[in-house]
Amino acid sequence: MEPSKIRTNVWVVERGGVRSRSDQLATEEPLEIRLTHPRRTVAITMRTPGADFELAAGFLYSEGVIQHREDIDRIRYCVDPETDGQQRYNIVNVELREGLAPDLQPLERHFYTTSACGVCGKTSLDALRIRSEKIPVAQLAVPAAVLYALPAQLQKAQGLFQATGGLHAAALFDHQGQLQMLQEDVGRHNALDKLVGAALLAGNLPLSEQIVMVSGRASFEIMQKCLAARVPIVCAVSAPSSLAVALAREFGMTLIGFLRGERFNVYAGAERIAGIQR
């Protein structure tokens, strides 16, 4: 398997001077996710090697292809002797349980960019309404002080980012703000798929009392994947998109953006933040 980081030489230009030094880069390689029955490639994504099985499982779960951990019989790398040895680690084969007839229709949205028909936010939300339910407002109420502490924990746990400066992260916290798990990847969505996939394979879904924080912005796909895992509170370092906010409000999720220092914006679900006036 490819390493998650590699070394390279760079020229550093600083204050009129030039020097050469060694640097580390986040590895970026393609990962092809295949189903064995029916035999089909369901996704090709550029990712950082590592937690590939979790990435495949999380992707299939968040896209609605599987519903339970037991829907997966086996995940393994490609063993086709005709495939180059190193390349085999860029192909993951997922064998679903016998008799399962997966719904592959949700995967069609990944081909919108090459479709002749138009696609809008309403279409995306309509597709979610068919297979997703609103997250109920439970007794979960998180103090603002708990949220203030999340970015520092996320940053401290980003080992690959500290080495390369080129990775996104998705972190899982309990409702008391304790870090439970973190995944890194060159792709924001991949990092979250790895996080959800790890929880799925460990039998820890749904994440109905947890908090997810992402290192970048909150997009529609980030929120859609969190909704599938039943995450009630999603935090982002940067801004959310308009469709992310619409999704959060419709499905009863709490969405927080610009979480930096002792400040954040609440775009939806303020009732889960204890002690703030609404």
Buried (B, 14 or more C-beta within 10 A) or exposed (E): EBEBBEEEEEEEEEEEEEEEEEBBBBBBBEBBBBBEBEEEEBBBBEBBBBBBBBBBBBBBBBBBBBBEBEBBEEBEBBEEEEBEEEBBBBBBBBBBEEEBEBEBEBBEBEEEEEEEEEEEEEEBBEBBEEBBEEBEEEEBEBBBEBBBBBBEBBBEBBBBBEBBEBBBBBBBBBBEBEBBBBBBBBBBBBBBBBBBBBBBBEEBBBBEBBBBBBBBBBBBBBBBBBBBBBBBBBBBBEBBBEBBBBBBEBBBBBBBBBBEEEEBEBBBBEBBBEEEEE
